[in-house]
Amino acid sequence: MSSTRKFGQWAEDKSSSYLSDQGFNLIRANYFSAYGEIDLIMQKDDLIIFVEVKARRSIKYGMACETISQSKQKKIIKTAYHFLDEYPCYEMHNLRFDVICIQIKQQVAKSILQDFSLVNYDLEWIKDAFNLDTI
């Protein structure tokens, strides 16, 4: 697994744990359809959230939360509809599209990125980051 993929997996794991601490249960991670992927699908009571996780090692190419284009939002929404078609038991739940951004606080050597427990980071949870009107 590449270091980029390991970093992405670490960010998704941190995000899932954070949401679990907020009372959400993981339904599915890395849900794929022909339209795209949803990083996390979580549930709390009658609310289903579809979560895009964005992580950046530096701000050289912008902040993590600045990288979710309208095109990406449309793909996530279409993938969410695909999920609901595949799992109709969730159709009557309230839906929300959230984003979790993880930003590494300081420049770190690639060797440190093999052990992410040594990395300081900021996590920002943007609730209702976009909605069905996007498509």
Protein Blocks (a to p, Z undefined) as FASTA:
>chain_A
ZZklmmmmmmmmmmmmmmmmnopacfbghiacfkbccfbacdehjaccdddddddfbfkn
opfklmccfklmmmmmmmmmmmmmmmmmlmmpccdddddddddfbdcdfklmmmmmlpcc
dddddehkbcfklZZ
